[in-house]
Amino acid sequence: MKEKFVRNIFYYKNYYLDFYATLNPEVKKKFNWTLQLVSEIERVPEKYFSYMKGSSGLFEIRVEVGSNIYRVFSFFDEGKLIVLVNGFIKKTQKTPKSEIELAEKLKKQYFDEKDK
């Protein structure tokens, strides 16, 4: 049976891959499962993939393992392409402003490079 992808996932530079390399095997497995879910199903539950209110089109991919919560910021390019940027372990209720600012900067950098 051929897999049908609803969305494609692209790792911008090494931001996501560097973050992924720091994770333990259980968290990596959960991220792989979550990214497969995001790429294959039309309506991804908000628990795993949600829009960041107050951002310029950022989304976050969420993974929970035990009491730890992991986040990766992403955005869409040309409709069905999801571009992954920075990831972090969420330690407080509120998403750190510095992580949002970094994701916004990387998004701008991505589109600036693409337009050249």
GUZA-622415 format. One line per 3 residues: their letters; for each residue z negated, x, y of N, C-alpha, C, O. Coordinates in Angstrom, 2 decimals. Layout:
% residues N
A) Z X Y Z X Y Z X Y Z X Y ~ ...;
This chain:
% residues 116
MKE) 0.00 0.84 -1.19 0.00 0.00 0.00 0.00 0.89 1.25 -0.81 1.80 1.37 ~ 0.90 0.61 2.15 1.03 1.41 3.37 0.00 0.94 4.41 -0.16 -0.26 4.65 ~ -0.69 1.91 5.03 -1.66 1.56 6.06 -0.92 1.17 7.33 0.07 1.79 7.71;
KFV) -1.43 0.14 7.98 -0.82 -0.31 9.23 -1.80 -0.01 10.37 -2.91 -0.53 10.41 ~ -1.35 0.85 11.27 -2.21 1.18 12.40 -1.91 0.28 13.58 -0.75 0.09 13.96 ~ -2.96 -0.27 14.15 -2.86 -1.11 15.34 -2.85 -0.20 16.57 -2.19 -0.49 17.57;
RNI) -3.61 0.90 16.47 -3.71 1.88 17.56 -3.62 3.29 16.97 -3.97 3.51 15.81 ~ -3.16 4.21 17.79 -3.16 5.63 17.40 -4.25 6.33 18.18 -4.57 5.96 19.31 ~ -4.83 7.36 17.57 -5.91 8.11 18.21 -5.43 9.53 18.47 -4.82 10.17 17.62;
FYY) -5.72 10.00 19.69 -5.32 11.33 20.13 -6.55 12.06 20.65 -7.32 11.51 21.44 ~ -6.74 13.30 20.20 -7.86 14.11 20.68 -7.36 14.95 21.86 -6.50 15.81 21.69 ~ -7.91 14.69 23.04 -7.50 15.44 24.22 -8.16 16.81 24.20 -9.39 16.93 24.22;
KNY) -7.33 17.84 24.15 -7.78 19.23 24.05 -8.80 19.30 22.91 -8.57 18.69 21.86 ~ -9.90 20.02 23.08 -10.88 20.13 21.98 -12.19 19.43 22.28 -13.19 19.68 21.60 ~ -12.22 18.57 23.28 -13.50 17.97 23.69 -14.16 17.20 22.55 -15.33 17.44 22.23;
YLD) -13.43 16.29 21.93 -14.02 15.53 20.82 -14.26 16.44 19.61 -15.32 16.37 18.99 ~ -13.29 17.28 19.28 -13.41 18.12 18.08 -14.58 19.10 18.18 -15.24 19.37 17.18 ~ -14.84 19.64 19.36 -15.99 20.52 19.55 -17.30 19.75 19.33 -18.22 20.25 18.69;
FYA) -17.36 18.55 19.86 -18.53 17.69 19.67 -18.69 17.37 18.18 -19.78 17.48 17.63 ~ -17.61 16.97 17.54 -17.60 16.60 16.13 -18.11 17.75 15.25 -18.84 17.53 14.28 ~ -17.74 18.97 15.60 -18.13 20.15 14.83 -19.65 20.36 14.82 -20.18 20.99 13.91;
TLN) -20.35 19.83 15.81 -21.81 20.01 15.90 -22.58 18.97 15.08 -23.79 19.09 14.92 ~ -21.89 17.97 14.56 -22.55 16.86 13.88 -22.83 17.16 12.42 -22.14 17.96 11.79 ~ -23.85 16.49 11.87 -24.14 16.68 10.45 -23.17 15.84 9.62 -22.55 14.92 10.15;
PEV) -23.03 16.14 8.33 -22.04 15.44 7.49 -22.15 13.91 7.49 -21.13 13.22 7.45 ~ -23.35 13.38 7.52 -23.51 11.92 7.52 -22.95 11.29 8.79 -22.31 10.24 8.74 ~ -23.18 11.94 9.93 -22.68 11.44 11.22 -21.16 11.59 11.26 -20.47 10.70 11.75;
KKK) -20.63 12.70 10.76 -19.18 12.90 10.72 -18.51 11.80 9.89 -17.48 11.26 10.29 ~ -19.11 11.48 8.75 -18.56 10.43 7.88 -18.53 9.09 8.61 -17.56 8.34 8.50 ~ -19.60 8.79 9.35 -19.67 7.52 10.09 -18.64 7.51 11.23 -18.02 6.48 11.49;
FNW) -18.45 8.66 11.91 -17.43 8.73 12.96 -16.04 8.52 12.37 -15.23 7.79 12.93 ~ -15.77 9.15 11.23 -14.46 8.97 10.59 -14.22 7.51 10.24 -13.13 6.98 10.46 ~ -15.24 6.86 9.71 -15.14 5.43 9.35 -14.89 4.59 10.61 -14.04 3.69 10.61;
TLQ) -15.64 4.88 11.67 -15.52 4.10 12.92 -14.15 4.30 13.56 -13.55 3.33 14.03 ~ -13.64 5.52 13.58 -12.32 5.77 14.16 -11.23 5.09 13.34 -10.23 4.62 13.89 ~ -11.41 5.04 12.03 -10.44 4.33 11.18 -10.47 2.84 11.52 -9.42 2.20 11.61;
LVS) -11.66 2.30 11.70 -11.81 0.89 12.08 -11.09 0.61 13.40 -10.33 -0.35 13.51 ~ -11.33 1.46 14.39 -10.72 1.31 15.72 -9.19 1.37 15.62 -8.49 0.65 16.34 ~ -8.68 2.21 14.75 -7.23 2.36 14.65 -6.56 1.27 13.82 -5.37 1.02 13.97;
EIE) -7.32 0.62 12.93 -6.69 -0.31 11.99 -6.89 -1.79 12.25 -6.06 -2.60 11.84 ~ -7.97 -2.19 12.93 -8.17 -3.63 13.10 -7.95 -4.05 14.55 -8.27 -3.33 15.50 ~ -7.39 -5.24 14.69 -7.02 -5.76 16.01 -8.23 -5.95 16.92 -8.24 -5.49 18.06;
RVP) -9.25 -6.64 16.41 -10.44 -6.94 17.23 -11.62 -6.14 16.71 -12.29 -6.55 15.76 ~ -11.88 -5.01 17.34 -12.97 -4.14 16.91 -14.29 -4.70 17.46 -14.38 -5.00 18.65 ~ -15.30 -4.85 16.61 -16.59 -5.35 17.11 -17.13 -4.47 18.24 -17.01 -3.24 18.21;
EKY) -17.71 -5.11 19.23 -18.22 -4.40 20.40 -19.29 -3.38 20.04 -19.53 -2.42 20.78 ~ -19.92 -3.58 18.91 -20.94 -2.63 18.44 -20.35 -1.23 18.27 -21.06 -0.23 18.40 ~ -19.05 -1.14 17.96 -18.40 0.13 17.70 -17.48 0.62 18.82 -17.27 1.82 18.97;
FSY) -16.95 -0.31 19.60 -15.93 0.05 20.60 -16.05 -0.93 21.76 -15.80 -2.12 21.60 ~ -16.43 -0.42 22.93 -16.61 -1.35 24.05 -16.18 -0.73 25.38 -16.19 0.48 25.56 ~ -15.80 -1.62 26.29 -15.38 -1.24 27.63 -16.60 -0.83 28.44 -17.65 -1.48 28.37;
MKG) -16.47 0.23 29.21 -17.56 0.68 30.09 -17.41 -0.01 31.44 -16.55 0.35 32.24 ~ -18.26 -0.99 31.68 -18.22 -1.71 32.96 -18.46 -0.73 34.10 -19.28 0.18 34.00 ~ -17.73 -0.94 35.20 -17.88 -0.08 36.37 -17.13 1.25 36.27 -17.30 2.12 37.12;
SSG) -16.30 1.41 35.23 -15.53 2.64 35.08 -14.07 2.37 35.41 -13.69 1.24 35.72 ~ -13.26 3.41 35.36 -11.83 3.26 35.65 -11.04 3.06 34.36 -9.97 3.65 34.19 ~ -11.56 2.25 33.47 -10.84 2.00 32.21 -11.34 2.82 31.05 -10.60 3.05 30.09;
LFE) -12.58 3.28 31.12 -13.15 4.03 30.00 -13.71 3.07 28.95 -14.21 1.99 29.27 ~ -13.63 3.50 27.71 -14.24 2.79 26.60 -15.17 3.77 25.90 -15.00 4.99 26.01 ~ -16.15 3.23 25.19 -16.98 4.13 24.41 -16.94 3.72 22.95 -16.96 2.53 22.61;
IRV) -16.89 4.72 22.10 -16.96 4.52 20.65 -18.39 4.88 20.28 -18.87 5.97 20.61 ~ -19.06 3.96 19.59 -20.48 4.14 19.28 -20.71 4.29 17.79 -20.11 3.59 16.97 ~ -21.60 5.21 17.46 -22.01 5.41 16.08 -23.53 5.54 16.07 -24.11 6.29 16.85;
EVG) -24.16 4.80 15.17 -25.61 4.91 14.99 -25.89 5.42 13.59 -25.36 4.90 12.60 ~ -26.71 6.45 13.52 -27.16 6.96 12.23 -28.66 7.20 12.36 -29.11 8.02 13.16 ~ -29.43 6.47 11.56 -30.88 6.54 11.69 -31.27 6.04 13.07 -30.83 4.97 13.50;
SNI) -32.10 6.80 13.75 -32.53 6.39 15.09 -31.68 7.03 16.18 -31.95 6.83 17.37 ~ -30.66 7.79 15.80 -29.79 8.45 16.78 -28.55 7.63 17.08 -27.97 6.99 16.20 ~ -28.16 7.66 18.35 -26.95 6.96 18.79 -26.01 8.01 19.37 -26.39 8.80 20.24;
YRV) -24.78 8.00 18.88 -23.76 8.96 19.31 -22.67 8.18 20.04 -22.31 7.08 19.63 ~ -22.14 8.78 21.11 -21.10 8.12 21.89 -19.95 9.08 22.14 -20.14 10.28 22.33 ~ -18.75 8.52 22.15 -17.56 9.28 22.54 -16.79 8.41 23.52 -16.50 7.25 23.24;
FSF) -16.46 8.99 24.67 -15.66 8.25 25.65 -14.19 8.35 25.30 -13.73 9.35 24.74 ~ -13.47 7.31 25.65 -12.04 7.26 25.38 -11.38 6.37 26.43 -12.06 5.70 27.21 ~ -10.04 6.38 26.42 -9.28 5.51 27.30 -7.93 5.27 26.66 -7.51 5.99 25.75;
FDE) -7.24 4.26 27.16 -5.93 3.93 26.62 -4.83 4.60 27.43 -4.93 4.78 28.65 ~ -3.78 4.97 26.72 -2.56 5.46 27.35 -1.40 4.72 26.69 -1.29 4.69 25.47 ~ -0.54 4.14 27.50 0.63 3.41 27.00 0.27 2.37 25.95 0.92 2.26 24.92;
GKL) -0.77 1.61 26.23 -1.11 0.46 25.40 -1.83 0.72 24.11 -2.98 0.30 23.97 ~ -1.21 1.39 23.16 -1.79 1.50 21.82 -2.30 2.90 21.48 -2.69 3.15 20.34 ~ -2.30 3.81 22.44 -2.79 5.16 22.21 -4.18 5.29 22.81 -4.37 5.08 24.01;
IVL) -5.15 5.64 21.97 -6.51 5.86 22.45 -6.73 7.36 22.52 -6.55 8.08 21.54 ~ -7.11 7.82 23.70 -7.34 9.24 23.93 -8.86 9.48 23.93 -9.59 8.90 24.73 ~ -9.31 10.34 23.01 -10.74 10.65 22.91 -11.05 11.87 23.77 -10.31 12.86 23.76;
VNG) -12.17 11.78 24.51 -12.59 12.92 25.32 -14.01 13.32 24.90 -14.24 13.57 23.72 ~ -14.95 13.38 25.82 -16.27 13.94 25.53 -17.17 13.02 24.70 -17.11 11.80 24.78 ~ -18.00 13.67 23.90 -18.98 12.96 23.10 -20.36 13.52 23.38 -20.50 14.65 23.85;
FIK) -21.39 12.71 23.08 -22.76 13.14 23.32 -23.71 12.29 22.49 -23.34 11.23 21.98 ~ -24.95 12.76 22.36 -25.99 11.98 21.71 -26.74 11.26 22.81 -27.22 11.88 23.77 ~ -26.84 9.96 22.68 -27.51 9.16 23.71 -29.01 9.17 23.45 -29.47 8.76 22.39;
KTQ) -29.76 9.65 24.42 -31.20 9.80 24.25 -32.01 8.82 25.10 -33.22 8.69 24.91 ~ -31.35 8.11 26.03 -32.05 7.16 26.89 -31.30 5.83 26.88 -30.18 5.75 26.38 ~ -31.91 4.80 27.44 -31.26 3.48 27.52 -29.96 3.56 28.30 -28.95 2.97 27.92;
KTP) -30.00 4.31 29.40 -28.86 4.36 30.30 -27.95 5.54 29.94 -28.43 6.63 29.63 ~ -26.65 5.30 29.98 -25.69 6.38 29.71 -25.77 7.39 30.85 -25.68 7.01 32.02 ~ -25.94 8.68 30.53 -26.05 9.69 31.59 -24.83 9.69 32.51 -23.68 9.70 32.06;
KSE) -25.11 9.67 33.82 -24.04 9.64 34.82 -23.12 10.85 34.68 -21.92 10.75 34.89 ~ -23.70 12.00 34.33 -22.90 13.23 34.20 -21.85 13.09 33.09 -20.75 13.63 33.20 ~ -22.19 12.36 32.01 -21.22 12.16 30.92 -20.09 11.23 31.35 -18.93 11.45 31.00;
IEL) -20.43 10.20 32.12 -19.40 9.27 32.63 -18.48 10.02 33.60 -17.26 9.89 33.53 ~ -19.08 10.82 34.49 -18.29 11.60 35.45 -17.37 12.57 34.75 -16.22 12.74 35.16 ~ -17.85 13.21 33.68 -17.02 14.14 32.93 -15.84 13.39 32.29 -14.71 13.87 32.33;
AEK) -16.10 12.23 31.71 -15.04 11.44 31.08 -13.99 11.01 32.12 -12.79 11.07 31.85 ~ -14.44 10.59 33.29 -13.52 10.20 34.36 -12.66 11.40 34.79 -11.46 11.25 35.02 ~ -13.28 12.57 34.89 -12.57 13.79 35.28 -11.52 14.15 34.22 -10.39 14.51 34.55;
LKK) -11.90 14.06 32.95 -10.98 14.39 31.86 -9.82 13.40 31.79 -8.69 13.78 31.49 ~ -10.11 12.14 32.07 -9.05 11.13 32.09 -8.03 11.45 33.17 -6.82 11.41 32.94 ~ -8.53 11.78 34.37 -7.64 12.13 35.48 -6.82 13.37 35.13 -5.62 13.42 35.37;
QYF) -7.48 14.37 34.56 -6.82 15.62 34.17 -5.71 15.33 33.14 -4.61 15.88 33.24 ~ -5.99 14.47 32.17 -5.02 14.10 31.14 -3.76 13.51 31.77 -2.65 13.93 31.46 ~ -3.94 12.53 32.67 -2.78 11.87 33.28 -2.06 12.80 34.26 -0.84 12.73 34.39;
DEK) -2.80 13.68 34.97 -2.17 14.65 35.85 -1.27 15.60 35.06 -0.15 15.89 35.48 ~ -1.77 16.07 33.92 -0.98 16.98 33.08 0.22 16.26 32.48 1.30 16.83 32.38 ~ 0.02 15.02 32.09 1.10 14.24 31.49 2.23 13.98 32.47 3.41 13.96 32.09;
DK) 1.87 13.78 33.75 2.87 13.48 34.78 3.68 14.69 35.21 4.70 14.55 35.89 ~ 3.24 15.88 34.82 3.96 17.09 35.24 5.19 17.32 34.40 5.91 18.30 34.62;
